[in-house]
Amino acid sequence: MWVGDQNATRGATAGSVLSILSAMSDRFFHLFETPVGPCAIAWGPDGLLAVRLPATEGADLPSRMRKAVPGAEPGEPTGEAAAAIAGIRALLAGDKRDLLEIRLDMAATGPFDLAVYAIARAIPPGRTLTYGEVAKRMPLHVLGDMQPHTVPRAVGQALGRNPWPIVVPCHRVMAAGGGTGGFSAPGGVDTKLTLLRIEGAVVPAQQLGLF
């Protein structure tokens, strides 16, 4: 057999293995372009499993998706996944979408985080709440014995764990007194402020120089 034939055989075999793995998996991810750069989603039978914003320089977006969703394989989005991508693209292009139609797989999410994410998803594009305001809207049954002064910090920690940035719009939650608060996605606060600007939100005057 010629070397070229051997290489072609190896390539065909590798492609066959990838096809088999994809067929066996029920978790997939897909990278797509948006006005702010390449993003990615991962999904399964019960909805979106993760969303990732554009990576910082040198970061590997496919590797980040595989780390976020073990066992996920590259896939072509259809149905709900394709609709989710269209909605995210539209929002990042300036269309004030709330993305509430996007179904999320929250099977691994605890009750406190579920409550925080539900409140965050109810914030319309162009509006913001503070961590303290979110804390005051939390249902009492998920707070347990938490002291009131600890709840805003716990809200911030829950948003920092958010697997679905943009869809669960943690960027719309700000610190008190005009501060931005943190943002765990690549680019940090700069990314947060960019998203708020796209949505037409009023941002603190001292932050305008970042744009």
Legacy VTK file of the C-alpha trace (Angstrom):
# vtk DataFile Version 3.0
C-alpha trace
ASCII
DATASET POLYDATA
POINTS 211 float
0.000 0.000 0.000
1.279 3.455 -0.872
2.063 5.901 1.944
-0.633 8.216 0.591
-3.129 5.379 0.758
-2.081 4.640 4.351
-2.557 8.280 5.321
-5.950 8.368 3.626
-6.940 5.190 5.476
-5.834 6.663 8.800
-7.783 9.869 8.051
-10.883 7.899 7.136
-10.531 5.794 10.300
-10.160 8.898 12.479
-13.216 10.407 10.841
-15.165 7.200 11.425
-14.170 7.145 15.098
-15.302 10.780 15.498
-18.611 9.955 13.831
-19.110 6.983 16.156
-18.287 9.067 19.246
-20.676 11.803 18.132
-23.391 9.233 17.526
-22.864 7.802 21.038
-22.893 11.175 22.762
-26.028 13.078 23.702
-24.037 16.206 24.540
-22.741 18.524 21.847
-21.096 21.901 21.467
-20.859 24.369 18.613
-18.781 27.509 18.032
-20.384 30.439 16.241
-19.531 34.014 15.319
-21.213 37.011 16.917
-20.673 40.785 16.726
-18.406 40.555 19.796
-16.403 37.546 18.615
-16.677 33.742 18.602
-18.984 32.248 21.229
-20.034 28.690 21.969
-22.920 26.726 23.403
-23.205 23.159 24.632
-26.511 21.345 24.750
-28.141 18.031 25.556
-31.603 16.478 25.516
-32.832 18.706 28.355
-31.576 22.081 27.099
-28.455 24.213 27.123
-25.652 22.974 29.359
-23.216 25.864 28.946
-22.560 29.109 27.092
-19.121 30.611 26.602
-18.272 34.147 25.525
-15.294 35.046 23.311
-12.062 33.715 24.748
-9.164 35.912 25.707
-6.053 35.796 23.533
-4.476 32.352 23.596
-7.502 30.603 25.077
-8.873 27.531 23.306
-12.670 27.756 23.081
-13.234 24.074 22.129
-11.097 22.984 25.090
-13.080 25.263 27.375
-16.317 23.683 26.164
-15.020 20.140 26.698
-13.910 21.103 30.202
-17.267 22.739 30.975
-19.269 19.786 29.637
-17.314 16.517 29.872
-18.185 14.120 27.092
-19.494 16.815 24.759
-18.598 16.404 21.098
-18.709 18.916 18.219
-22.167 18.956 16.692
-24.342 20.795 14.209
-27.109 22.673 16.025
-30.718 22.092 15.070
-34.031 22.900 16.699
-33.671 24.535 20.114
-29.874 24.767 19.879
-30.034 26.591 16.543
-32.730 28.912 17.904
-30.584 29.655 20.962
-27.643 30.637 18.756
-29.888 32.898 16.668
-31.207 34.578 19.809
-27.752 35.131 21.296
-26.484 36.570 18.022
-29.468 38.912 17.822
-28.986 40.135 21.391
-25.290 40.788 20.828
-26.199 42.719 17.670
-28.359 45.099 19.700
-31.776 43.452 19.487
-33.298 43.569 22.972
-34.101 39.891 23.331
-34.823 38.468 26.797
-33.897 34.919 25.665
-36.455 33.486 28.078
-37.515 30.991 25.429
-34.153 29.219 25.708
-34.478 26.062 27.793
-31.637 25.393 30.235
-30.608 22.048 31.687
-30.494 22.966 35.373
-30.463 19.432 36.777
-27.107 20.036 38.491
-27.999 23.510 39.823
-28.812 23.958 43.501
-31.898 25.771 44.830
-30.086 28.976 45.844
-28.451 29.357 42.437
-31.728 28.488 40.692
-33.448 31.343 42.507
-30.645 33.801 41.673
-30.703 32.818 37.993
-34.497 33.139 37.804
-34.289 36.690 39.165
-31.451 37.562 36.796
-33.355 36.215 33.785
-36.262 38.494 34.666
-34.080 41.623 34.285
-34.902 43.091 30.843
-32.127 44.105 28.438
-31.095 47.692 29.136
-31.912 47.438 32.847
-29.792 46.441 35.830
-30.164 45.423 39.474
-27.622 45.499 42.277
-26.526 42.408 44.177
-28.464 43.769 47.150
-31.630 44.192 45.093
-31.374 40.614 43.871
-30.811 39.493 47.475
-34.024 41.213 48.586
-35.984 39.349 45.895
-34.740 35.927 46.954
-37.467 33.565 48.219
-37.164 32.971 51.944
-37.243 29.190 51.680
-33.862 29.076 49.891
-32.137 31.388 52.373
-32.411 29.061 55.336
-30.377 30.409 58.253
-28.371 32.876 56.160
-27.812 36.260 57.762
-29.248 39.081 55.612
-25.889 40.841 55.256
-24.349 37.683 53.715
-26.945 37.221 50.977
-25.644 39.821 48.471
-22.172 38.234 48.557
-23.715 34.786 48.056
-25.678 36.196 45.102
-22.420 37.389 43.562
-20.822 33.991 44.085
-23.786 32.263 42.440
-23.538 34.573 39.433
-19.817 33.821 39.253
-20.724 30.141 38.830
-23.266 30.889 36.099
-22.757 28.362 33.263
-24.969 30.334 30.862
-23.708 33.948 30.579
-25.873 36.086 28.265
-28.817 33.677 28.616
-28.681 34.096 32.381
-27.633 37.759 32.186
-25.290 38.049 35.153
-23.791 41.127 33.485
-26.988 43.006 34.405
-26.242 42.708 38.126
-24.057 45.517 39.447
-22.453 46.550 42.710
-24.091 49.178 44.899
-23.134 52.824 44.594
-22.488 52.753 40.854
-19.807 50.051 40.931
-19.678 47.422 38.246
-19.076 44.386 40.402
-17.202 41.402 39.049
-17.660 39.314 35.916
-16.218 35.833 35.594
-16.332 35.590 31.790
-13.213 36.317 29.694
-12.448 40.013 29.596
-13.919 40.549 33.056
-15.447 43.954 33.744
-14.581 45.263 30.275
-16.741 42.520 28.746
-19.522 43.224 31.241
-19.587 46.901 30.327
-19.487 46.123 26.609
-22.559 43.910 26.964
-24.395 46.598 28.938
-23.532 49.190 26.318
-24.851 46.948 23.528
-28.116 46.607 25.442
-28.417 50.350 25.997
-28.069 50.187 29.774
-27.066 53.260 31.753
-23.549 52.583 33.026
-21.753 54.481 35.783
-20.201 57.706 34.483
-16.800 56.774 35.902
-16.769 53.669 33.683
-17.409 55.391 30.368
-13.709 55.757 29.654
-13.393 51.987 29.345
-15.215 51.970 25.978
LINES 1 212
211 0 1 2 3 4 5 6 7 8 9 10 11 12 13 14 15 16 17 18 19 20 21 22 23 24 25 26 27 28 29 30 31 32 33 34 35 36 37 38 39 40 41 42 43 44 45 46 47 48 49 50 51 52 53 54 55 56 57 58 59 60 61 62 63 64 65 66 67 68 69 70 71 72 73 74 75 76 77 78 79 80 81 82 83 84 85 86 87 88 89 90 91 92 93 94 95 96 97 98 99 100 101 102 103 104 105 106 107 108 109 110 111 112 113 114 115 116 117 118 119 120 121 122 123 124 125 126 127 128 129 130 131 132 133 134 135 136 137 138 139 140 141 142 143 144 145 146 147 148 149 150 151 152 153 154 155 156 157 158 159 160 161 162 163 164 165 166 167 168 169 170 171 172 173 174 175 176 177 178 179 180 181 182 183 184 185 186 187 188 189 190 191 192 193 194 195 196 197 198 199 200 201 202 203 204 205 206 207 208 209 210
